[in-house]
């Protein structure tokens, strides 16, 4: 019998446990335990029902184009609970010189693909529009070394595009700055497009044409929505995962202090239990935490893991009577740092998804923090609410008292893929391979979204099962008795 430990009970660790449990029920000779330091499972995935509204403390959805989350939902019997975003209402605004300007048609994640709407838009200055036109003649450029997303975008479109689009868009996804984020890690398609086409605009048009051709060959089903969620909130995934796992395998309130490899076997040391031994360990914690756990085993690996930085964030959800607000249509707004606000973005949740609020309610979700504003976590909830209400008044004129408010603080929750991140992952992987039975999963490595975390957890579990099959009779089981 092979024993496996999973350290961390977020969505990555739970996904790994789900696949191990599935294989165990199919006859795999394994047993596993999941260790979570806090009292609840699911990490940042958490949903509350407040005044008839669904309030997400962490992620409210996932990208539809990444299949792993939807596939897991269907495995869990939640296929009929999947819902798409209301893309017919998808309109986003940028705060420019203290007024809201809608992102014009023809912009595909900061890449202009239709010139006329861009040229007529007040979002960009004349000089920026000139750069956008010139970009269509950008020559192909072979990739030499990694660079920041900001450097890349500035080379194509100028600094104004960085400040008004690249920075706020990437802050919304990664909680970081375009100047610090690795192009190859966060925007790999852009690097490939420049290498092949030169112009990002021409590359996007070619991609869209190819997509239309592929779509014409299918049954004619409509294009999927950009985002997917669940009718009763993202917590449904966590609840379904936990319901599929034996209670005795889930050890909450059990922080792990150290992981040691002794004679090819992993020793797990916690404060509340005697040391335990395992053949394999899946570490599903933030990368720096994994580094601290492995310090006594491999100082070089620990040092590399600790170099993966994380930023913190605060989400604030406010519920209003809908008739008390005068909101512009659409999904919400982004706030560039150059506007001097602490708010990064605001989502009009009741417009983005059905099933989030009664018809007479409006639900707003505001994001703060990120790598430039770690200090927001030191503010009290009342201070944060005061900041949010003042800026909502300044930006969209909301004077009404909210019917309710919820504030969630997430310290060091968003991995920052700095320039050179992929090279660091290569070093980490080489060192990890020198420690048989060790697997690293989570948002610190190759994707920060819910689907990426699910994929990483399930891939690690698959590798563990593969190792079990290979060495089923290779090592004496008495080495790992509790």
Buried (B, 14 or more C-beta within 10 A) or exposed (E): EBBBBBBBBBBBBBBBBBBBBBBBEEEBEBBBBBBBBEEEBBBBBBBBEBEEBBBBBBBBBBBBEBEBBBBBBEBBEBEEBBBBBBBEEBBBBBBBEEEBBBBBEBBBBBBBBBBEBBBEBEBBEEEBBEBBEEBBEBEEEEEEEBBBBBBBBBEBBBBBBBBBBBBBBBBBBBBBBBBBBBBBBBBEEBBEBBEEBBBBBBBBBBBEEEEEEEEEEEEEEEEEBBBBBBBBBBBBBBBBBBEBBEEEBBBEEBEBEBBBBEEEBBBBBBEEEEEBBBBBBBBBBBBBBBBBBBBEBBEEBBEBBBBBBBBBBBBBBBBBEBEEBEBEEBBBBBBBBBBEBBBBBBBBBBBBBEEBBEEEBBBBBBBBBBBBBBEBBEBEBEEBBEBBBEBBEBBBEBEBEBBBBBBBBBEBBBBBBBBBBBBBBEBBEEBBEEBBBBBBBBBBBBBBBBBBBBBBBBBBBBEBBEBBEEEEEEBEEEEBEE
